[in-house]
């Protein structure tokens, strides 16, 4: 397929993670979205996109992406803990 010639899904995930670590959520958002476009069932891409939206103060989109990540895979401890923290932060 043509997709094989572009950057891999893992490349986008790595980029999203690095951008989050470097406090560059806009770039993380773009990279995680590209990963999702390559594989709509990649729960970790939704998780990273949720974190990016959270840093951009877009709580509604963060929530939607956490929920999508949990729908695909609900037992990744990192995702579960961060989702719980997110929900707690929304209580204030």
C-alpha positions in Angstrom: 0.0 0.0 0.0 1.0 3.6 -0.5 0.9 4.2 3.3 4.0 2.1 3.6 6.1 4.8 2.1 5.1 7.5 4.6 6.2 7.8 8.2 5.0 4.9 10.3 2.4 5.0 13.0 5.1 4.4 15.6 7.0 7.5 14.2 3.9 9.6 14.9 3.4 8.1 18.3 7.1 8.8 19.2 6.8 12.3 18.0 3.6 12.9 20.0 5.3 11.6 23.1 8.4 13.7 22.6 6.3 16.8 21.9 4.3 16.3 25.1 7.5 15.8 27.1 8.8 19.1 25.6 5.6 20.9 26.4 4.7 21.3 22.8 1.1 20.1 22.8 0.1 21.5 19.4 2.7 19.4 17.7 1.7 16.4 19.9 -1.9 16.9 18.8 -1.0 16.9 15.1 1.3 13.8 15.5 -1.3 11.8 17.5 -4.0 12.6 15.0 -1.8 11.3 12.1 -1.2 8.1 14.1 -5.0 7.8 14.5 -5.5 8.4 10.8 -3.2 5.4 10.2 -4.8 3.2 12.8 -8.2 4.3 14.2 -7.9 1.5 16.8 -4.7 2.6 18.4 -5.8 3.3 21.9 -2.4 4.9 22.8 -2.7 7.5 20.1 -6.1 8.6 21.6 -4.4 8.7 25.0 -1.6 10.9 23.7 -4.1 13.1 21.9 -6.1 13.4 25.2 -3.0 14.5 27.0 -2.3 17.1 24.3 -5.9 18.5 24.4 -5.6 18.6 28.2 -2.4 20.7 27.9 -4.2 23.0 25.4 -7.1 23.4 28.0 -9.6 21.8 25.6 -11.2 19.6 28.3 -14.1 18.4 26.1 -11.8 17.0 23.5 -9.5 15.6 26.1 -12.5 13.7 27.7 -13.6 12.4 24.3 -10.1 11.0 23.5 -9.7 9.5 27.0 -13.1 7.8 26.5 -12.1 6.5 23.1 -8.8 5.1 24.4 -10.6 3.4 27.3 -13.2 2.0 24.9 -10.5 0.3 22.8 -8.4 -0.9 25.7 -9.6 -0.4 29.3 -6.8 -2.0 31.2 -3.6 -0.1 30.4 -2.6 1.2 33.9 -1.0 4.4 32.5 -4.2 5.4 30.7 -6.5 4.4 33.5 -4.5 6.5 36.1 -4.2 9.5 33.8 -7.9 9.3 32.9 -8.8 9.1 36.6 -6.6 12.1 37.4 -8.2 14.0 34.5 -11.7 13.3 35.9 -10.7 14.3 39.4 -9.3 17.6 38.0 -12.6 18.3 36.4 -14.4 18.2 39.8 -13.0 21.6 40.9 
